[in-house]
Amino acid sequence: MISAIVLIKVEVAHIPEAAQAIAEIEGITEVYSVTGNVDLIAVARVARHEDFADVIADRLNKVQGVQETETHIAFRTYSAQDLEAAFSIGLDE
């Protein structure tokens, strides 16, 4: 899977509804309401780079209230949880 982090600016009055609508899009795995320069951060995971066009450009960007997005495609994913699982293979708990 290819992952992308999408920073999303939303009209203030539409943040909760936009977050819910974005969370329901196939290919979006998580949506966070955050502080700072953006209102929401979404994590998108797709099989092919071309699928980002459908998930982000064709669907997420058209959710009511979404004003602007900035997408960051991940080169690699690092996770302490994944590393722990890999190093514990064969160990009895």
Secondary structure by P-SEA (a helix, b strand, c coil): cbbbbbbbbcccccaaaaaaaaaacccccccccccccccbbbbbbbcccccccccccccccccccccbbbbbbbcbbbbaaaaaaaaaccccc
